[in-house]
Every structure is written in C-alpha cells, then in structure tokens.
C-alpha cells in the first residue's frame, strides 16, 4: 500500500468506525426487554422497556436518520414511532425522517424541528423518549424563539460561521435563539423518562454543546450570547434585539437543570483510534498528537507540518515510517468569495509548508470532516503530496480562501459523499515509505 492509499485508508477507517451501524452494534443492545446503552466513558445505562407504555424516538443531526434506522431494528415491537431531522435520510419505516439542511438551517428543517417538539410533547409520565442527537443537529433543528424568524437564524448562523467563531460560542447564540436547544427539548418531553443517544462532534464532548444541547442543562446566558456577537463584530439586528430582551427578562433563560440521562456513544476518538489501528495493520507506527486540536485551519496545518518535518529529520517524537494522526475542529474566517473548507485549507497549508522544506522522507498530507462535507463544498477534505505542489499557487489559494480548485487541479480532493455520521475532523500525515 503506497502512502496516499494509506492516508485514504486512515480517513475511511475513521469514518467507518463512527457510522451508526457500527457504533450502535457495539454500544446499544436490547436483551430480554432491557435497553442497554454503554457510553464511551462511564457505566452502562439500562431501561426496562416493559415499564413504559410507549417508546418514542426524536432528534436530529447528520447521523440521526441512520441511528433511527438502527433503533427500529433494535427496538422492534417496543417502538411506537417518532421523528428525526437529518440531511442524510436512511429510509426508515416507523420513525419519520425530515430532510433539513446543514450548515445553514432550512425551512424544511424548521418544519421538522416543529414536528420533533410536537411529538415529544405527546409523551406522558409512563412513556420513554429516546433522544437521538448527532453533529449537525444545531443547523438541522432550527426552531426560532420569540419573534425571531428562520431568516434571522440563517443570517446569524452564516455570519458567525463566516467569522470563524468557535463552536462553543456559536452554540451559545443558537441556544438563546431557539425553542428546542439548550435543554428545551427535554422540557418538551417531560414528564416522560428521557434518555439521549449522542454522537459528539465537539472537542471535549460536552453534552450541552453537541447539537446545542437540546436534552442538556445550559450553563450559558443571554448576556454571554450577546457578548459573542459583540466580540466577533457580527451584525444581526433581530438576534441582538432578542438577546437584549432576554437579558432584560422578557424571555425565560435556558434551563440549568433537566431530568435526562445522556450517553455519548461516539466521539472523535472513535475515528482517530480506528485510523491508528489501520496504520498498525500496515506495519507502520501511528502517533496520535491530540483529539482536541482547534484554531485557524492554515495555522494548524503549518504546525502539523513542523512536527512532520521534525519526525523526518530527527526521529522526534517518532521516527519514520510513521503516521501522525489528530482530531478536533479547525475554522476558517472566510472574508472572500473563495471555495473551500477547514480540512481542505489544512491540507494545502501543511503541504505548502512541507514543500518549502528539503526532506528526504516522502510525505502525504490528508484531512477530512467525518460527515463527508467540508465547509460549503461537496468534498470532505483532501489528500495531497507536498512535492507536487507549487508553493506560490498554494499561498495564493490560501490567501483567497479558495483552495478547492487547487486541490481539484491536483486530483487531490477526498469526496466520499455524505457519510451518515459526524464526529468532527480527522487528519493524517504519512511520513516515510
């Protein structure tokens, strides 16, 4: 297997390990009417299905459709239906799928979020509500609060994303503009017993941030949400007015306590660990740098390049042949009209930095968003050999945030299509033969 093929294998191994069918097969079982959910960290949670009159599934996210399809099989006759919103429908039979849009919310997503809330509200004290939440849920479950409109949510989301606002700050705003996020779906489902099955696409895996935490208590406030707009210079007058009204007490604050049990069953480490195993299977040594890397994509790419160069020249922190692996989430503050995404920018920036060095070892740079969509493009990321790159062309593409055409010219786009999962970004740099 050559280096480019190994890099592709790393990306696909990570994506495959995070697919709902694989994850639920490992972590969610029904045996003798007992639903058992085993989180990635902590003890299993069990629910006696016979103790409930109805079992209802609600939620949203990139992987929500495929999670719902798997739950239909697992729950069998115990299931009484439900509603999920996703951008990748799986073809469910009893759980209604509504197609929404990601990363900018859509009208169909709004209708789906309304249906999710209405279904949750039908639950009584003797019912079980299973909340399915995955990466992408923030955009796929738009439920404008107060006098806000869908257009207001679209505007503020697009401007926050364009400004490169970190996800925790972005979701603080989303939660305070929503009737479903920030623990409010849990309120809708009360007094039913509510459990969450969650795929994390957020560094550190805080349930309150994943999909903007519809089933989790919210530690943020209207005041903090308004500070995000001010700190990043985001112009969204309707949202600003709504947040200011919330600060003044015109809108209730997001709940700080909710009665739910949330189990995180897949994380970025799920993907990174699978990629590391794929490297070992080829007889090479994987080196996991971190699953919590954030920051501007180009800066992170150049830092990874520096580590790769150190490996090639000195054998520190690991000698070739090796594969550096990392996860997390980078951002792009795009002020131009270029085409690309954070993973594509990472690849070009790392390759540009490595092309400027005179290294004896061969190197391949790869990165992908595990949901299969990197920014507003149809590619998940890229796989690039630095020695094929013109550094001046790379610099121009990075300056213009227009890296997709450059990668396309090198036949270096990685485009597996929508993957039906989302556990954040995965990066691999193969060093040595």
C-alpha positions in Angstrom: 0.0 0.0 0.0 1.5 3.3 -1.0 1.5 6.4 1.2 -1.5 8.1 -0.5 -3.5 4.9 -0.2 -2.6 4.5 3.4 -3.7 8.1 4.1 -7.0 7.4 2.4 -7.3 4.2 4.4 -6.9 6.1 7.6 -9.7 8.5 6.7 -12.1 5.8 5.7 -11.3 3.7 8.7 -12.1 6.6 11.0 -15.4 7.3 9.2 -16.4 3.7 9.1 -15.8 3.2 12.8 -18.1 6.2 13.5 -21.0 5.0 11.4 -24.2 4.5 13.4 -24.5 0.8 12.4 -21.0 0.1 13.8 -21.4 2.3 16.9 -24.9 1.1 17.9 -23.8 -2.5 17.3 -21.1 -2.0 20.0 -22.9 0.3 22.4 -26.7 -0.2 22.2 -28.4 -3.5 22.8 -31.9 -4.8 23.7 -31.9 -8.1 25.5 -35.0 -9.6 27.3 -36.8 -6.2 27.0 -33.8 -4.3 28.6 -32.4 -1.5 26.6 -28.7 -1.1 27.5 -26.7 1.9 26.4 -23.0 1.9 27.0 -21.3 5.3 26.7 -17.7 5.7 25.6 -16.8 6.8 29.1 -18.7 5.6 32.1 -21.1 2.8 33.2 -23.9 1.4 31.0 -27.4 2.8 31.5 -30.3 0.3 31.4 -34.1 0.9 30.8 -36.8 -1.7 31.2 -38.9 -1.3 28.0 -41.8 -3.2 29.5 -42.1 -0.5 32.2 -43.2 2.1 29.6 -46.5 2.5 27.7 -44.8 3.9 24.6 -41.3 4.3 23.2 -40.8 7.4 21.1 -37.6 8.4 19.2 -37.0 12.1 18.4 -33.9 14.1 17.5 -31.7 15.4 14.7 -28.3 15.6 13.2 -26.2 14.3 10.3 -26.4 10.7 11.6 -29.9 10.9 13.1 -31.5 9.1 10.2 -29.2 6.1 10.3 -29.3 6.0 14.1 -33.1 5.9 13.8 -33.0 3.1 11.2 -30.8 1.0 13.5 -33.1 1.7 16.5 -36.1 0.5 14.5 -34.4 -2.9 14.3 -33.1 -2.9 17.9 -36.4 -1.9 19.5 -38.7 -3.9 17.3 -42.3 -4.0 18.5 -41.5 -1.9 21.5 -41.1 1.2 19.2 -44.1 3.5 18.8 -42.5 5.7 16.1 -41.0 9.2 16.3 -39.5 12.0 14.2 -35.9 12.9 13.4 -34.4 15.6 11.1 -31.3 14.8 9.0 -29.6 15.8 5.8 -28.9 12.1 5.0 -32.2 10.1 5.2 -31.8 6.4 5.7 -35.2 5.2 4.6 -36.9 4.4 7.9 -40.2 2.6 8.3 -41.8 3.8 11.5 -39.7 6.8 12.5 -40.5 9.8 10.3 -37.4 11.4 8.7 -37.5 15.0 7.7 -34.7 16.3 5.4 -33.1 19.5 6.7 -30.0 21.5 5.6 -26.5 21.9 7.1 -24.7 24.1 7.9 -27.3 26.8 7.2 -30.8 25.9 8.5 -33.7 25.5 6.1 -37.5 25.8 6.0 -37.9 22.0 5.8 -35.6 21.7 8.9 -37.8 24.2 10.7 -40.9 22.1 9.9 -39.0 19.0 11.1 -38.0 20.7 14.4 -41.6 21.7 15.0 -42.6 18.0 14.4 -39.9 16.8 16.8 -41.2 19.1 19.5 -44.8 18.2 18.9 -44.0 14.5 19.1 -42.0 15.0 22.3 -44.9 16.9 23.9 -47.3 13.9 23.3 -45.2 11.9 25.8 -46.8 11.1 29.2 -45.3 10.1 32.5 -45.4 6.4 31.6 -43.6 6.9 28.2 -39.9 6.6 27.2 -38.5 9.2 24.9 -35.2 8.4 23.2 -33.4 11.5 22.0 -31.0 11.0 19.1 -28.6 13.8 18.7 -25.5 14.0 16.5 -23.2 16.5 14.9 -25.1 18.9 12.6 -28.1 18.9 14.9 -27.7 22.7 15.6 -28.4 23.5 12.0 -30.8 20.7 11.3 -33.2 21.6 14.2 -34.0 25.3 13.7 -36.8 26.4 16.0 -36.9 30.2 16.1 -37.7 31.6 19.6 -39.9 34.5 20.3 -40.3 36.9 17.4 -37.3 35.6 15.5 -37.8 34.2 12.0 -36.0 31.4 10.1 -34.3 34.2 8.1 -32.9 35.7 11.3 -31.4 32.3 12.2 -30.0 31.8 8.7 -28.4 35.3 8.8 -26.8 35.0 12.2 -25.6 31.4 11.5 -23.9 32.3 8.2 -22.2 35.4 9.8 -21.0 33.5 12.8 -19.6 30.7 10.7 -18.0 33.1 8.2 -16.4 34.9 11.2 -14.8 31.6 12.3 -16.5 31.7 15.7 -15.6 28.6 17.8 -18.4 26.1 18.2 -19.0 26.7 21.9 -19.6 30.4 21.3 -21.6 29.8 18.2 -23.9 27.4 20.0 -24.3 29.8 23.0 -26.0 32.1 20.5 -28.0 29.3 18.8 -29.3 28.1 22.2 -30.7 31.5 23.1 -32.4 31.9 19.8 -34.1 28.5 19.9 -37.2 26.9 21.3 -35.7 23.4 21.2 -32.0 23.8 22.1 -30.3 24.4 25.4 -32.4 21.8 27.3 -35.7 22.9 25.9 -36.5 19.6 24.1 -36.1 17.9 27.5 -38.7 20.2 28.9 -41.0 19.4 26.0 -40.7 15.7 26.7 -41.3 16.0 30.5 -42.7 14.2 32.5 -41.7 11.2 30.3 -38.5 9.2 31.1 -35.9 10.7 28.6 -32.6 9.2 27.6 -30.2 10.6 25.0 -28.0 8.7 22.5 -25.4 11.2 21.3 -22.6 11.2 18.7 -20.2 14.0 19.6 -18.7 16.4 17.1 -17.4 18.8 19.7 -13.9 18.9 21.4 -14.1 17.5 24.9 -17.6 16.1 24.2 -19.7 18.4 26.4 -23.4 17.4 26.0 -24.5 21.0 26.4 -22.7 22.0 23.2 -23.3 18.9 21.0 -26.2 19.8 18.7 -26.6 22.8 21.0 -27.7 20.5 23.8 -31.5 20.0 23.4 -31.5 17.4 26.2 -28.9 19.0 28.5 -28.9 21.9 31.0 -27.3 25.0 29.6 -24.6 26.9 31.6 -24.6 29.9 29.2 -26.8 33.0 29.4 -28.4 35.7 27.1 -25.6 38.0 28.2 -22.9 35.6 27.2 -24.6 35.1 23.8 -24.8 38.8 23.2 -21.1 39.1 24.1 -20.3 36.6 21.3 -21.9 38.9 18.7 -20.1 41.9 20.0 -16.7 40.2 20.3 -16.8 39.0 16.7 -18.5 42.0 15.2 -21.4 40.0 13.9 -24.2 42.2 12.5 -27.6 40.6 13.3 -30.0 43.2 14.5 -33.1 41.0 15.1 -31.0 38.5 17.0 -29.3 41.3 19.0 -32.8 42.7 19.9 -33.9 39.2 21.0 -30.9 38.7 23.2 -31.2 42.1 24.8 -34.8 41.4 25.6 -33.7 38.1 27.2 -31.2 40.0 29.3 -34.0 42.3 30.4 -36.1 39.4 31.5 -38.6 39.4 28.6 -37.7 35.8 27.7 -37.1 32.9 30.1 -33.4 31.8 30.4 -32.4 28.4 29.2 -32.9 25.7 31.9 -30.0 25.0 34.2 -31.4 21.6 35.3 -33.2 18.9 33.2 -34.2 15.3 34.1 -32.5 13.3 31.4 -29.7 10.7 31.1 -27.4 11.4 28.1 -25.0 8.8 26.8 -22.3 9.8 24.4 -21.6 6.7 22.3 -19.2 8.0 19.6 -16.6 10.7 19.7 -13.7 12.0 17.7 -11.5 9.4 19.5 -13.7 6.7 17.9 -12.4 7.8 14.5 -8.8 8.6 15.5 -8.4 5.2 17.3 -9.7 3.4 14.2 -7.3 5.2 12.0 -4.4 4.3 14.3 -5.4 0.6 14.1 -5.4 0.9 10.3 -1.9 2.2 10.4 -0.8 -0.7 12.6 -2.4 -3.2 10.2 0.0 -1.9 7.6 3.1 -2.4 9.8 3.7 1.3 10.5 3.6 3.2 13.8 0.7 5.6 14.5 1.4 8.7 16.6 -1.8 10.4 17.9 -1.0 14.0 18.6 -4.4 15.0 20.0 -8.1 14.8 19.5 -8.6 18.3 20.8 -6.9 20.5 18.2 -8.7 23.7 17.3 -7.8 27.1 15.7 -7.4 28.5 12.2 -7.0 25.7 9.7 -4.0 27.1 8.0 -2.1 27.7 11.3 -2.9 24.2 12.5 -1.7 22.8 9.1 1.6 24.6 9.3 2.1 23.4 12.9 1.5 19.8 11.9 4.0 20.3 9.0 6.6 21.4 11.5 6.0 18.3 13.6 6.2 16.1 10.5 9.5 17.7 9.4 10.9 17.1 12.9 10.0 13.4 12.6 11.6 13.2 9.2 14.8 14.9 10.2 15.4 13.8 13.8 13.0 11.0 14.5 11.3 13.1 17.2 8.7 12.5 18.5 8.6 9.3 16.4 10.8 8.1 13.6 9.6 7.2 10.0 7.8 5.2 8.8 5.0 6.7 10.9 1.6 8.4 10.5 0.8 11.4 12.6 -2.9 11.5 13.5 -5.0 14.2 15.1 -8.6 15.2 15.5 -10.7 18.2 16.7 -12.1 21.1 14.7 -10.4 23.9 12.8 -12.1 27.0 11.5 -11.8 29.4 8.5 -12.6 33.1 8.8 -13.5 33.5 5.2 -13.7 37.2 4.1 -13.6 36.4 0.4 -15.8 34.6 -2.0 -13.4 31.6 -2.4 -14.4 27.9 -2.2 -13.1 25.5 0.4 -13.4 24.3 3.9 -11.2 23.9 7.0 -9.9 20.5 6.2 -9.0 21.5 2.6 -7.2 24.6 4.0 -5.4 22.4 6.5 -4.1 20.1 3.7 -2.9 22.9 1.5 -1.3 24.8 4.3 0.5 21.8 5.6 1.6 20.7 2.1 2.8 24.2 1.3 4.9 24.3 4.5 6.4 20.9 3.8 7.1 21.7 0.1 9.3 24.6 1.3 11.5 22.1 3.3 14.1 19.8 1.9 13.1 16.5 3.3 14.5 13.1 2.4 11.4 11.2 3.5 8.2 11.1 1.4 5.2 12.7 2.9 1.4 12.7 2.2 -1.0 15.1 4.0 -4.7 14.2 4.4 -7.7 15.5 6.3 -11.4 15.2 6.2 -14.6 16.1 8.0 -16.1 12.8 9.0 -19.6 13.9 7.9 -18.3 14.0 4.3 -18.9 17.7 3.8 -16.1 20.2 4.4 -17.5 23.7 4.5 -19.9 24.6 1.7 -18.4 22.1 -0.7 -19.1 18.5 -1.9 -15.7 17.3 -0.7 -14.8 16.1 2.8 -11.2 17.2 2.6 -8.1 16.4 0.6 -5.1 14.0 0.2 -2.1 15.8 -1.2 1.6 15.1 -1.9 3.6 18.2 -1.0 6.3 17.6 -3.6 3.6 18.0 -6.3 2.6 21.5 -5.1 3.6 24.9 -6.4 4.2 26.9 -3.2 3.2 30.2 -4.8 -0.1 28.8 -6.1 -0.8 27.3 -2.7 -0.1 30.7 -1.0 -2.4 32.5 -3.4 -5.2 29.9 -2.8 -4.8 30.2 1.0 -4.8 34.0 0.9 -8.1 33.9 -1.1 -9.6 31.0 0.9 -10.0 29.4 -2.5 -8.3 26.0 -2.1 -10.9 23.7 -3.6 -9.9 24.5 -7.3 -6.2 24.0 -6.4 -6.9 20.5 -4.9 -9.2 19.6 -7.8 -6.3 20.5 -10.2 -4.1 18.0 -8.4 -6.8 15.4 -8.3 -6.4 15.7 -4.5 -10.0 16.1 -3.2 -11.3 13.5 -0.9 -15.0 13.2 -1.6 -16.7 10.1 -0.1 -20.1 11.8 -0.2 -22.3 12.2 2.9 -21.2 9.6 5.3 -24.2 9.4 7.7 -22.1 10.2 10.7 -20.3 13.2 12.2 -17.6 13.0 14.9 -15.6 16.1 13.8 -12.3 16.2 11.8 -9.7 13.6 11.2 -6.2 14.3 9.9 -3.3 12.0 8.9 0.2 12.8 7.7 2.1 9.8 6.4 5.9 10.1 6.7 8.4 7.7 5.1 7.9 4.8 2.8 
